[in-house]
Amino acid sequence: MNKRVRVRFAPSPTGGLHLGGVRTVLYNYLFAKANGGDFVLRIEDTDQTRFVEGAEQYILDCLAWCGLEPDESTVKGGPYAPYRQSERKELYREYAEKLIASGHAYYAFDTPADLEEMRSKHRVDEHSTVQYDRTTRMHMRNSLTLSGDAVLELLNNGTPYVVRIKMPENETIVFSDMIRGDISFDSNLVDDKVLLKADGMPTYHLAVVVDDYLMKITHAFRGEEWLPSAPVHLLLWDFLGWKEDMPQWAHLPLILKPDGNGKLSKRDGDRLGFPVFAMNWYDPAKNETTTGFREIGFLPQAFTNMLAMLGWNDGTGKEVMSMEELIKAFSIERVHKGGAKFDFEKAKWFNNQYIQQTDNETLAKLALPYVAAQGGHPSPELFLKVIGLIKERCTLLPDFWAQGHFFFETPEIKELPAIQDKWNEAKRSFFESWLSGLELLSVWTDVAIEQHFNDYIAQHGLKKGDAMLPLRIMLVGGKYGPGVFHIADLIGKEETIKRIQTALAQL
């Protein structure tokens, strides 16, 4: 009988949620839902020195915005609670002691000075790195080199210590990755990682294995930067007697800088002018806020769809896919081995696609705060009509102001020179005559206004194109916007006439 699929995302509450982290969540979520399984959120807060107040809630808020709600978490609870590692502290000591008893781990009483002396003594040159491993462990102050009585005395005296894994010598450690196939490691190249710190907290290495076992995790998806830690984790599953219960692993490719040269970082986003965090993150230590995708005007559906395609596709070439479609199509085997370049222009394209698909009422609610922030306060009826006219032109939610501000305020005529270049008395005569006629126009609709315009153009012997650009610039202030007669219809007769008169006075 197959086990129920259980996956987990286990972030540290140390800062903003990078889009690579959200993609890891997304792939976990899609896999769980595609297989009728459970998605677990576990908070790995064992490193108290890096803990940041508010970071855990921020993670929860990001997942909620993305629509990636966990089935079990610190908030929802679940059958394997608690889901915060700092609340599971005593569990880990028990397993560390088991590893010591079986000879697979040991107490290390080395002071920081001892460690520095070891590194200096064994360093070949200034660039070499010296590890606490099979070649150095027997020169250090630990339970492998001390007598049993000496170790007992140190423990009884409360001497600070850590627990380290004892890496075996001359072994090849192999596992099968769902994305990369068989991967092997030479045990001689891996150091004796700390499993339990001096404060009694476990390191990630011990905690992740114990928690994945106790929470019955069946599949573990994480970034490829964790590959070097895999041999330690593989051995812990084996040493603790849980090898048969070890989850299947998949190490996800990196999200790369736009030029493909290295992992995408916050610094890259700052330098190139786009966010790398899902939502605004306030860093209390630096007293600074980093902008997120949500705040610059991304729809969550577009954000998650874009992330799904950063390193995966369903093989059909289809790119715009709803969450339901992604769940139905997703398979971890189609995740690429190589890194995926982040393309902000492509990300915005996804957002434009979703803006076009979203109904006007929903868009109006989402866009109104951005318009209000610029001083625009349209009536709900007007705003709905404007949304329908300009949504195809909008890539981000703030664009509803940039592309439609002239509906809500009298614009500055910035492109007046574009009229002046080809302005003549014939055009002035037409506009002055047409203005008089507009005053008397009884039916004010885009169709009626255009027909009225066409009639006067014909009477003055002009081509329609000769007057269309000047009219657009008079009403909009620039060479953009939807149909000019739609604009006149929505801003109303009085405002239309006023804008044309103002422009004529400047020509």
N, C-alpha and C positions, 0 to 999 in steps of 0.2 A: 504493500500500500504506500503510495507516494505521500510524503510529508506536505502539509499545508505550507505554501510559499510565505516566507516572512523575510522582509528586508528592513534595513534601518539606515537612517542618516544620523550621524553622531558628531555634530559640530562642537567646537570649543567656544564658549561665550567670551570671545576676546576682541570682537570688533565687527565691522560691517560684513555683510554677506555678499561675497564676490560672485559674479555671474557663473563662475565655474562651480561654486558650491551649489547654486540653484540648479544648475544642469545635473549635478549629481543627485540632488533631491528628485528632479524630474524623472531621470532614468529609473531610479528606485521606485518611484510612484507608478510610472507607466508599467514597469515589469510586474509589480504587485497586482495592479488592477487587471492587467492582461491575463494574469494567471489566477485570479480569484483569491489573492492573498492579502497579507497585512503589511502596512507601511508604518514603521515605528520611528519616532523621533526620540533620541537619547542624548542628553546633554553631558558632554565629556569635560567636566570642570575640575579635573584632578590637579591641574597646574594652577594653584591658587595665586601664584605670583603674576599670572597673565590675565586673571579674571577681571572683567570690566563690568561695572554696574550698568544694568539696562540692556546688556547684549543678548541675554537669553530671551527677553520679551521682544526685542528687535527681530530675532530669528523667527519667533512665532508669528509676528506681524507680517514679515516678508512672505512666509509660506501661506498665510491666510490670503494676502493680496494676490499671490500667484494661483490660488485655488488648489494648493497642494496640501490639503489638511491631513495630518497623520491620524491613523486609527488608534494609536497609543502614544502618550506623551506625558510630560510633567504636568500638563494641564488636564488632559483627558483621563489620565491614569490608565489602568489596564492590568491584566493578570500577572505581569512580571514587574510591577512597581517595586521600589521607586525607579524612576527613569533619569534621575540626576545622580551621576557617579559619586559626588561628594557625600550623598546619603547612603551609599553602599560600601563605605570605607572598610568596615570590618570583614566583609566578604572576601576582599582581595588578600588580606593577611593570611587567612586560612589556606588559600591556594599557594601563596608564596611559601608558607611553611611546608606544605606537601612537596613542593619542588625541592626544597632544601633536604627534606628527609629522604627523597629518592635519589639524591646526588646530582640533580639537574640544575641546582641553583646554590648560591652560597652567600653568607654574610660578608660584607666588605666594610671594614672600619676605617678606611683611609680618610685622612683629613684633606682639605683643599691643598694644603702645603705638600702633603704626600703625593697627591696627584700631579701637581706642578713639577715636583722633583722628578717623578717618573717620566714625564713628558720631556723634560730637559735632558735627562740622562740618556734616553733612547732615541732622541731626535737625530736624524742623519744630517739634515741641513735646515735652514730657517723656513723652508717651504714645506717640509714633510710633516705629516700628521701622525701622532703616536696614539694608539688606541689601548684601552684596557681590554686585553684579549689573551689568547692562549700563550702568546710570547711574553707577556708582562705580568700576568696574574700571579705567577708563582714568586714574584719579587715584591708583592704587595702585602698589606696587612689585612688578611681575610681568613675565613674559616677553612680555606684550603692549605694555608701555610702555618696557621696557629694550631696549637694542641686543643683538644676538646675542652680541657679545663680552662685554658686561657680564654677561649671563646665564651664559655659559660660565665666566667668572671666578668668579662666585658659587658655581656648582656645584662647580668645582674646589677652591674654598676651604672646601668643606663647610658653606656657609651653610644653615641650616635652611630648609626650604620645604615647602609642600603643593602638591598638584596639584588644580586646580579644573576642573570642566567649563565650557566656554564656551557658555552658553545662547544660542541664536539669537534674533534680534529679530523681532518682528512675525509670529510663526508661530502657527498654531492646531494643537495637538497632539491627536490623536484616537485613542481605542482603544475596542474593544468589550468590555464587562465581561459575564461570563456571568450575573450576577445583575441588574446595573443597566442593561444596554444600552450605547449609545454615550455616552461621556464625553469632553468636550473641555476643553483648558486653553489659556490665553493664555501663550505663552512669555515675554512681557514681565513677567509677575508672578512668575516663578520665579527664585530667586537662583542664583549659580554655586556649586553645592554642592562641598564638598571631596570628592575621590575617593580621594586617597592622603594620609595624615597624615605629619607630620614624623618620626614614628618608623618610617616605612616600611610601617605597617599600612594596609590599605584601610579606607575607611568602608563602611558597609552598602551604600551605593548602588553602588559598583563591585563589591564582593565578591558581592552577590546576583546580579548580572547575569552575571558571569564564571562563577560556580559553577553557576547554572542552565543556562548554555550547555554547559559542560564535562560536567555530569552528566546532560545530555539530559532536563531536566525539561520535561514537556509541559503541565502545568497548575499554576498557582501560586495557591493560596488563602491569603489573609491578611486581617487585620482592616481595617475601613474607615478606621482612623486612618492607614493607609499611603497612602491615595489622593493626598494632596498630593505624595508622592514619585514618583508614577507618571510624570509627564512626564520627569523626569530618567532614569528607568529605560528608558522608551520610546526616548528619544534615544540612550542608550548602546547599546541593541540595534541601533539603526540605524547609529550612528557606527562600531561595530565590525564592521559588515557581516553581522550575524546576524539581521536583521529576519525573515527567513523561518523562523527556528528559534525565535522568541520564543514562550514558553508562552502559553496562554490564561489570562487572569486572572479571578479572582472575588474581590471585596472583601466580606467577610462583615460582617453587621450587628453592632453593639455589643450586649453584654449590659448592660442598664440596671439602675439602682437599682429597688427594688420600686415606688417611686412614678413611675417612668419619667423622672425628672428627672436625666439625665446617666449617665455610664458607672459601672457598679458597681466599687467600689474596696475594698481591704482595710479602709480606715477605715469604710466603710459596714457591712461585716460586723462589725467590732468594736463599732460603735454599736448595731447592730440584733440582735446576738447570734447570728450564724451565720458559718460559715467561707466563704472565697472561694478557698482553695487546695485542691488535690486531696488533699494529705497534709500532715502536720505539717512546717513549715519552721523550722529553727533558723538564725537570723541571727547569724553570729559577730561581726559588727561591733557589733551592739546587744546581744548576749548575751540574745536573747529568742526564744521559740518561738511561732510562730503556728499555731493549731490547724487541722487539715485535715478534709475530709469523711470520710476513712477512719477517723480516730481518734474521731470522734464517733459512729461506728457505721453508716456507709453501706456497703452492698454495692456492689462496683465495677460490677456489671451495672446496678444501679438508677441509679448516678451517671451512667454513659455514656448510658443511655436517656433520663434527664432532660435531659442536655445536648443530645442529638440534637433534642429537641422545642423547644429554646430558639432559635427562628428557622427551623424547618423542620417540615413534616409531609408525609405521603404522600397527603393528600387524602381519606382514608377516614374520618378521625376516630379511628382506632385510636391509642392512646398507648403501651400497654405492648408493647414489641417486643424480641425477642431480638437479639443481634448479627447472627445469620444473617438475620433478617427485615429488619433495618435495611439490611444490605448489599444485599439483593434489591430493596428499595423505594427506595433513596436515588437522588436526582438533584439536581444542584447548581441546576438551574433552579427547583426548588421551595423554595429558600432565600429567605426574605423579605428585602425591601430595608430595611425599618424595623427598629429595635432591638427586642430582646425583653426584657420586664421579668422580673427574677428573682423567683420566688415560693418562699420557703423552705418554706412549708406544702405547696405542690405537690411540691417536691423530696422532702419526707418521705413524701408519699402514694406516690410512686414506690417509695420504699424499703420501705414497708409491703406494697405489691403483690409485691415480690420476696421479702420475708421469707415471705409466705404461700405463694409458689410453691416455695420452697426445701425440700428434704427435711430431715427432722428431724435426721438424723445430721450433715449438713453444717452446719446451723444450730447444733447443739450445739457443734461445734468452734469456730465463729466467736464464739459468745456466751459460752463458758466463761471466757475471759480477763476479760471485763467483770464476770462474777459473782464470779470469784476475787478481783478487785481490791477488791470490797466485803466480802470475808471469807467468801463462800459456797463451800463445797467439797462439792457433791452427788455422790452416786455416779453413774456413767455411766447406769445403768439408770433411776434416778429422774429425772435431768436430761432424758433423752430423752422420758419421759412428760410432764414439765412443759412442755417445748418444744411438744409437740403440743397441749397445752391452752391455752397463752397466746399462740402466735405471731400469731394474728389481732389481738391487742391491742397488738402491739409495732410501733413505728414505726422505732426505732433499736435497735441491738444492746444498748446499756445498759438498754433497757426490759425485757430479760429478767430483770434484777435487780429493777427497780422494780415490774414486774407479777407477779413470782414469788418475791420474797425470803422470803415467809412459808412457802414449802415447805422452805427451807434454814435458817431460824432462827425462834425463837419471837418473834412480833412484839409490839411495844408496842400496847396497845389505845387507839388515838388517838381513835376515834369512840365512846367509852363514853357520852357524853351522848345520842347518838342512840338508845341502848338505854334509858337512864334516863327519857327523856321519856315513854315509853309502857310502862314496866315496872310489873308488879303481881304480887301473890302467886300468881295463877293461872299466870303464866309461870314464876315461880321453881319452883313445884311441878312443872310439866311438866319443866323442865330437870333438876331433882334426881332425879326419877323415871326420866327417860330415861337419865341417867348410870349409874344402877344397872343398867339393862337392857343398856347398852353394854358394861359389864364382862363380861357373860355371852354377848355376841354371838359366835358361833363362826365365822361366815363374814364376813370383812371386805372387802367390795367396795362400790363406790359404790351399786350396785343394792340390796344387802342393807341397807346403812346407811339409804338413803332409805326402804325399806319399813318398817324398824324405826321410823324417825322418824314415818312416816305412822300407823302403828299406835298409837303413844303419843299423838300429836296427837288422834286420834279418841277415845281413852280419856279424855282430859282435856277434851274438848268445845271445843277451840280450832280456829281456822282455821289452815291451814298457813302462810299469809302472815304471821300474827302472830309466828311463831317463826323464820322464815327469815332476816330481817334481823339479829336478835340473834345467831343462830348464825353468820352470815357474819362479823360484827364480832368475835365471840369467837375465830374461827379465823384471821381475816386481819388484824384490827386496823382495818379500814376497810370502806367500802361498794364494794369492787371485787373483781375476780378472776373466775376461771371458776366452773363449777358447784360449789356448796359441798360436795356429797357426793363429787365427784371429789377435792376438796381433802382431805377427811377420809380418803378411801381412801389417798391418796399419803403423807400425813404419818404415818399409822398410828394404831392404836387408842390406844396409850399417850399419844402427843402430843395427840391429839384430846381425850381425857378431861382431860388436864392443862390445856389451854387453856380449856376450858369451866369447870373448877373455879376457875381463876385469875380468870376474868371474874365468876363468881358471887360470889366473895369480895369483889369490888369494888363489887357492886351492893347 
